Amino acid sequence: MTEVRHWPAGHPPAEHERVVTTCTSCHVTWHVHRDMGGFRLRCTCGAWVQVPAVESAALTAPARAALLTTPGGGGGSRVRVGGPVSRHLEHVPTTEAAEAGALRHADVRSRRAWTNRSLLELLALFAALVGPGTYVFLSYTGEQAAAAMPLASLASGILVLLVCGTMGSYAFAGLRDARPLQFLEALFVAGGCAGLALAWGEWLSAAFPDAVDPIAELRNTIGLPWTLFVVGMCPAIFEELAFRGLLQGRLKALLGYTTGILVTAAAFALAHGVTPGLPFQLGLGIYLGYLRERTGSLYPGMLTHLVYNSTLVVLAA
């Protein structure tokens, strides 16, 4: 007996509303709503299935909503283009979360709006993360600057939450649980990266003996607990919300899966300044981006970030 599947999933179209097509790879028969005429549908075997075009194939509003959206994190929805269906879209709102690469299939006006929104969110996040610390650096010196850093970190966190809350349809979707093995992986990778970073720091200290370790200097000034708060906890929470939450989701939809992750990682690295630690920031940013996608959660990345930074603080020379 031939296996039959339907699209939209869970809503078998009536006989007069459906188009019948077959996957050439696994030979599954698909009963697809006629409004899908001209679309490509991704079969469960992974192959693309072309749905024959039919007359009056323009999407009605209910059909468009059913065919092009899937449930998203945080109770929202995602415009889904390119998997499981792919077709040119018009007027994709920037307020909705979209699947990776969705805007590649959108009209010029939608792409321009999404590009402008991405740049605005990126600038707002950079201002939130870098602004308070820069103000402290320019306004205070020595121990006064170090003493003000916990307040600057807290202010950055509050500003990031405001940006994510007012601009982001992605930021909080990843605040959901992950599997225990994924947390164990996060711990393992964090420890390995911290070990490499410490070895790199030892080499730099030997090559440049007059160089000052800013983490060690901050710890000696404000103490270990406050340094863990400034360098460990705040970045782990708020930078993951900013980069792997809000920014990565937006850039994936605009640039595609891989490019979106890589551009997010580059922005993450540059937000920490052009320093000798830039290669580690970039490498860690790429890993955290893929970890967010594999787990569907921000929590393993937050753990990786926390353990990595905290290890550098505790073991700083």
N, C-alpha and C positions, 0 to 999 in steps of 0.2 A: 504493500500500500504506500502510495506517495505521501511523504510528509508535507503538511501544509502549515504555513505560518502566515501571520497577518501583520499589517501595519496600517494605522498605529497599533502598537502592542496592546493587547487586552481589549481592543475595540474592532472586532471583525466587521468589515464593511458589508452592507447588504449587496445582494447579487447585482442590482442595477447601479451600484456605486463603485464597484471594484474593477480593477484591472488585474489580469492574471499574468504572471511572469515567472520564470524559472531560473534558478542559479545554475550556471553552466559548470560550476566546480563541484558542488555537492548534490545537485539535482533536486533541491528543495523547491517546492512550489510556493510562491508568495501570492496572497490575495491582498492587493494594495488599493487604498482609496484612490479614486479617479483623479482627485486633486493633486496626487503625486505624479501625474503624467509629466514626463520629461526629467524627473529626478533620477539620481542614482541612489540606490539603497545598499548599505553594507550588510551582507548576509552574516549569519552567526558563524559561518566558516571563515569569515574574513574577506571574502571576495566581493567585488562590486557587482551589483545587479542593475542593469538599465531598465527603468520602468517605461514602457511605451508611451509616447505622447498621445493624448486624447484631445478631442475638441473641448473648448471651454476649460482649459487646464489652469486658469488663473485661480489662485488660492482664495477661498472665502476666509473671512476672519476666524471662525471657529476651527476650520481645517488647518489654517496656518498656525494657530496656537497649539493644536494637537500634534502637528507634524514636526514643527521646528523647535519645540521646547521640551526639555526634560527637567525633572526635579533637580534643584540646586541646593547647595548647603545653606543652612540658616533659614529654611522655609521659603526661599526664593525660587527662581527658575533660570535656566540657561538657554539662550538661543543656540541650537545645535545644528551646525552646518559642517558638512564634510565627514560626518560620522554620527549617526548612521545614514544621513541623507546629505546631498550636496546640490545646491542650486544658488543662483544669484539672488541676493536679498536686497531689499530697499528699506531705507529708513530704520536701521537698527538702532534702538535707543541706547545711549551711553549709560542709562540708569540700570540696565539689565546686565546680568552676568552672562557672558557668551563662551561657548566652547573654543578650544584651541583652534586658531586659524579661521574662525568664523568670518572675520572682517576681510579676509582675502576674497571672499565671494560677495562682498557687499558693494553697494553703489559708492561713487566717489564722495558724495556728501557725508555718508555714514563714516567712511574711512577718515575723512578730514576731521569730523567731530570726535572720533575716537582718538585720533592722533593728538589733537589739541587737549582732550581730557587727560590722556596719558602724560603729556608734558606738564600740565598743570598739577597733577597729582605727584609727579616726580619732584617738581620744584617745591611743592608744599611739604613733602616728606623730608627733603634735604634741609629746608628751613627749620622744620621741627626738630630734626635730629642734631643738626650742627649749630643752629642759632644760639641756644642757651649756653653751650660750651664756649662758643666764640665770644659771646658777650662777657663771660667770666674771664676769658683769656685777655681781652682788651681792657677790662675794667680793673682787674686786680693782679697782684703779683705775689710770688712766693707762697707763704702759708695761707694768706687770705684767699688766693685763687684755689688752692687745694681744698680749703675748708668749704668753699662755695660749690665744689663739684657735685656733692650729693644732691643739692637743690637743683643744679643745672640738669642732672640726669633725670630727676623727678619731673622737672618742667618739660623736658623733651618727651618723656613718656606721656604726659597729659596732652601735649600738643599732637603727638602721633595718634592718640585715641580720638581727638577731635577731628583730625583729618580723615581718619578711617571711618568715623561715624557719620561725617557729613558728605564725604565724597565716594566712599567705597561700597560697592555691592559685593566685593570679594573678601574683604579683610577678615571678617569673623566667621566665614564659612568653614574654615579649617579648625575651628575650636571644637573638635570632636575626638573621641578616643581612638587609639591605635592598638595594634596587637602587641603583646609583651615582647615578642622577638624583635619587633621594630624598635622598641626602647633599648633592648640589649645591643642591637646594632648601633644605635645612636651613641651609647656609652663607649663601645669599642672604637668607633671611628673618632670620637672626641678625644679619647686617650691617645690614640695613635697620632692624630694631628698635633695635639699639644706636645707630644714628645719630639716630633719633627721641628716644631716651632722653637722649642727650648734649645734643641741642638743648633738650629740656625742662629739663635740669639747668642749662644756661647761662641760660635765662630765669629759673629760680628764683634763681640766684646774683645776677642783676641786680636782681630784685625784692626779695630778702632778702640783702643783702650781708654780714650778720653770721652767716648760717647756715654750719654746718660740714659739709663733705662727709665722711661717715664712711668711705667707701672710700679717699679720698685720705689721710685721717688714719691709717687702718690701714696703708696702703702706706708712708707716711713713717716709721711706727714699726717695722714688722717687715720691711720691704723688699718688693720686687716679687715674688720667687719664692714666698715664704710667703703673700703676699696672693692670688696666683693659686691656690695650693693651697686656701686657706680660702674664697675667694669664687668661684673658677672651677671647679676640679676636683671638690671634694667635693659641692657642691650639684648639679652636672651629673649625677653618678652616683647619689647616694643619694636626692635628691629625685625623680628620674625613676622609680627603683624604687618609692619610696613612693607617689607620686601617680598617675603614668601606669601603673604596674605594679599594685600591690596595690589602692589605693583606687578607681581608675577602673573596674577590672573588677568590683569588688564593687558599686559604685553603679550601674553600667550595668545589671547583672542586676536590681537592686532597683527602679530608677527609670526605666529605659528608656535608649536610646542617647543622645539629645541631652541630656536632663536630667542623666544621669549624668556626662557630660563637663562640663557647665556647673557642676554642684555641685562636682566635683573641682577645676575651675579656680578657683572661689571659695575653696575651702579652701586651695589652693596660694597664692593671693594673700594671704589673711589670715595664713597662716603666716609671711609676711615682714613682718607688722606693718602698721598703718594709717599709711602714710607717703605723701609726694607721689608715690612711684613705684608706688602701688597700681594705677592704671589700666594701666600697662605690665605689671605682674605678672599682672593678670587677663587682658589681651589675649593675652599670651604663653602663659598657662596654657590658654586656649581653643584656640589654634593647636596647642600641643603635644599636647593631647588628641586632636584630629582627626588630627594627624600620626601618632600612635601607632596609631590605628584604620586609617588608609589604608595604612600601611606594614607593619602587623603586627609591628613591631619597636620596641624602645626606643632603639636606637642612633642613629637620626637625631635624635630629641628630645634625647638626651644631647649630641650635637654642637651642636645649636642652643643649648642651655643653656650649654654650655662656651664657645662663641664669644661669645655675648651677654655673659655675665658677665665674661669675660676682657677683652673690648674695653673695657668700662666701667672695669676695673681699670687697664689700660695707659694709657688716655686721660683718667683722672681728673685734675682740675685740681689 
